[in-house]
């Protein structure tokens, strides 16, 4: 994922309202803009601006069906960001955990040997 795309995802997720909109779209795949707007005290235009930012970040996909714009949650950008750090640092921490486990097991073997 390119840095600009990642910045757009983080910027989109920085807003509480946009995170709430994402939750609604996730809970109700294919919902319309009016259904999302009904949950907020802001104008429909305000909701549309937030949804546009979510779309630009790739977090929401939409399709026009007649006069209704159907909204769908897209987890791919979040998964890409997660993978970027968890893959790299997960391996690092897994190696540390293996080293700790080996030390503990070695000490346990030494204690058993010393008791015998």
LINPEMO-V744721 format. One line per field, one symbol per residue. phi: phi as a letter, one per 20 degrees, with the letter a starting at -180 (. if undefined). burial: b if it has 16 or more other ideal C-beta (glycine too) atoms within 10 Angstrom, else e. Layout:
# LINPEMO-V744721
phi = ???
burial = ???
This chain:
# LINPEMO-V744721
phi = .fgfffffffffffegfffffffffffcgnfegfffffeceefffffgffffffffenecdccecmedeedcfcegfffffgfgefffefffffffffffgfffffffffffffff
burial = eeeeeeebbeebbeeeebeebbebbbeeeebbbeebbeeeeeeeeebeebbebbbebbbbebeeeeeebbbebbeebbeebeeeeeeeeeeeeeeeeeeeeeeeeeeeeeeeeeee
